[in-house]
Amino acid sequence: GVCAAFIMAIIPAHMMRSSAGEFDNECVAVAAFCATLWLWSRCIRTHRSWPFAIPAGLAYFGAAASWGGYIFINNLIALHVAVIVALGKHNPGLYKSYTLFYIVGTLGAMQIPVIGYAPVRSLEQMPSVLVFLTLQIMQLCDLFRRRSPMKALRFCLFRTAVFVVLGTMAAGVAYILMLRGVFMPLGARIRG
């Protein structure tokens, strides 16, 4: 125990990130993270509680303003939405919630000079962009289904065809953008 305490006492990274080191912006970020996750949980509680996504997006903006670890919260919420959709629990409330959260939070984060266009250029944040675009495509397919009713099998094939065509087009555009250097390389957190 004494040896571990000695080693932890002299590691600069630990001193910088602990309350023993000094007050740091990560302490503020933890409160913003907790608020973001609580408000996100609140906005998907029922189909009608989606307006809570606006303060969730604002709390996410606060997290982004205080610490670079905001990427983890962004991707965690995107993963949560992806799991909900994969489980077949997609509903209009989830669509409204994530769309509002993503737009408010991302536009807010992009106002911070250090972040800039990173939410749409960074490979670390592409999962949340892909979840956002997937929800938009699913909503368009549902809108098309309401306008021209079709049976379940036909709608499944239609949605699959739409995703294959748009996915192929998106992959081509992403490849061209990658060759032009639009996307930023992976950050040090991911590379290890």
C-alpha positions in Angstrom: 0.0 0.0 0.0 2.8 2.4 0.9 4.6 1.6 -2.3 1.5 2.2 -4.4 0.8 5.5 -2.6 4.4 6.6 -3.3 4.1 5.8 -7.0 0.8 7.5 -7.3 2.2 10.6 -5.5 5.0 11.1 -8.1 3.1 10.4 -11.3 2.4 13.7 -12.9 -0.7 12.5 -14.8 -2.3 11.4 -11.5 -1.4 14.6 -9.8 -2.9 16.7 -12.6 -6.1 14.7 -12.7 -6.8 14.3 -9.0 -8.3 16.6 -6.4 -4.9 16.4 -4.6 -3.3 18.0 -7.7 -5.5 21.0 -7.7 -8.9 22.2 -8.9 -9.3 21.2 -12.5 -12.0 21.7 -15.1 -12.7 17.9 -15.0 -14.5 18.5 -11.7 -16.9 20.8 -13.5 -17.2 18.4 -16.4 -18.4 15.6 -14.2 -21.4 17.6 -13.1 -22.1 18.4 -16.7 -21.8 14.7 -17.7 -24.2 13.7 -14.9 -26.7 16.4 -15.9 -26.4 15.3 -19.6 -27.0 11.6 -18.8 -29.8 12.3 -16.4 -31.6 14.6 -18.8 -31.0 12.1 -21.6 -32.6 9.4 -19.5 -35.5 11.8 -18.7 -36.1 12.7 -22.4 -36.6 9.1 -23.5 -38.7 8.0 -20.5 -42.0 8.4 -22.4 -43.0 9.3 -26.0 -43.9 12.8 -24.8 -40.9 13.7 -22.8 -38.7 14.5 -25.8 -38.5 18.2 -24.9 -36.0 17.3 -22.2 -33.6 16.7 -25.1 -33.0 20.5 -25.4 -31.6 20.9 -21.9 -29.7 17.6 -22.4 -28.1 19.2 -25.4 -27.3 22.3 -23.5 -25.8 20.2 -20.7 -23.7 18.4 -23.3 -22.6 21.8 -24.6 -21.5 22.7 -21.0 -19.5 19.4 -20.8 -17.9 20.2 -24.2 -17.0 23.7 -22.9 -15.4 22.3 -19.8 -13.4 19.3 -20.9 -12.4 17.3 -24.0 -13.9 14.1 -22.7 -17.3 15.2 -24.0 -16.6 12.8 -26.9 -17.3 9.9 -24.5 -20.7 11.2 -23.5 -21.6 11.9 -27.1 -20.7 8.4 -28.2 -22.2 6.8 -25.2 -25.6 8.3 -25.9 -25.2 7.4 -29.6 -24.5 3.8 -28.6 -27.6 3.8 -26.3 -29.8 4.9 -29.2 -28.2 2.3 -31.5 -29.0 -0.4 -29.0 -32.6 0.8 -28.6 -33.0 0.8 -32.4 -31.4 -2.7 -32.7 -33.8 -4.0 -30.1 -36.7 -2.8 -32.2 -37.8 -0.1 -29.7 -37.5 2.8 -32.1 -40.3 5.3 -31.8 -41.0 8.9 -32.7 -40.1 10.1 -29.2 -36.6 8.6 -29.5 -36.2 10.2 -33.0 -37.2 13.6 -31.7 -35.1 13.2 -28.6 -31.8 12.2 -30.3 -32.3 14.7 -33.2 -32.8 17.6 -30.8 -30.0 16.5 -28.5 -27.6 16.0 -31.4 -28.4 19.3 -33.1 -28.4 21.5 -30.0 -25.4 19.8 -28.4 -23.3 19.6 -31.6 -24.1 23.2 -32.7 -23.3 24.4 -29.2 -20.0 22.4 -29.1 -19.0 23.8 -32.5 -19.1 27.3 -31.1 -16.2 26.6 -28.8 -13.0 27.7 -30.7 -10.9 24.7 -29.6 -13.6 22.3 -30.9 -14.7 24.0 -34.1 -15.8 21.5 -36.7 -14.4 18.5 -34.9 -17.8 17.0 -34.2 -18.3 16.4 -37.9 -14.7 15.9 -39.0 -13.2 13.8 -36.2 -13.2 10.0 -36.7 -13.8 9.6 -32.9 -17.2 11.3 -33.3 -18.3 9.5 -36.4 -20.4 7.0 -34.5 -22.8 9.7 -33.3 -23.0 11.2 -36.8 -23.8 7.8 -38.2 -26.5 7.2 -35.6 -28.0 10.6 -36.3 -28.0 10.0 -40.1 -29.5 6.5 -39.6 -32.4 7.9 -37.6 -33.0 10.5 -40.3 -33.1 7.8 -42.9 -35.4 5.6 -40.8 -37.8 8.5 -40.3 -37.9 9.2 -44.0 -38.7 5.6 -44.7 -41.5 5.7 -42.1 -42.8 8.9 -43.7 -42.8 7.2 -47.1 -44.6 4.2 -45.6 -47.4 6.4 -44.2 -47.9 8.1 -47.5 -48.1 4.9 -49.5 -49.0 1.9 -47.2 -47.1 -1.3 -47.8 -47.0 -4.6 -46.0 -44.3 -5.5 -43.5 -42.1 -7.6 -45.8 -42.2 -5.1 -48.6 -41.4 -2.3 -46.2 -38.4 -4.3 -44.8 -37.1 -4.8 -48.3 -37.7 -1.1 -49.1 -35.8 0.1 -46.0 -33.0 -2.4 -46.7 -32.7 -1.1 -50.3 -32.7 2.5 -49.2 -29.9 1.8 -46.6 -27.8 -0.1 -49.1 -28.1 2.6 -51.8 -27.5 5.5 -49.4 -24.8 3.6 -47.5 -22.9 2.9 -50.7 -23.2 6.6 -51.7 -22.1 7.8 -48.2 -19.1 5.4 -48.3 -18.1 6.8 -51.7 -18.4 10.4 -50.5 -16.6 9.6 -47.2 -13.7 8.0 -49.2 -13.4 11.1 -51.4 -13.5 13.4 -48.3 -10.9 11.2 -46.6 -8.5 11.5 -49.6 -8.9 15.3 -49.5 -8.0 15.3 -45.9 -11.3 16.5 -44.5 -11.4 14.0 -41.7 -9.1 14.5 -38.7 -6.8 11.6 -37.6 -7.6 9.6 -34.5 -6.8 11.4 -31.2 -4.3 10.3 -28.7 -7.0 8.8 -26.4 -8.0 6.3 -29.1 -4.5 5.5 -30.4 -3.5 4.6 -26.8 
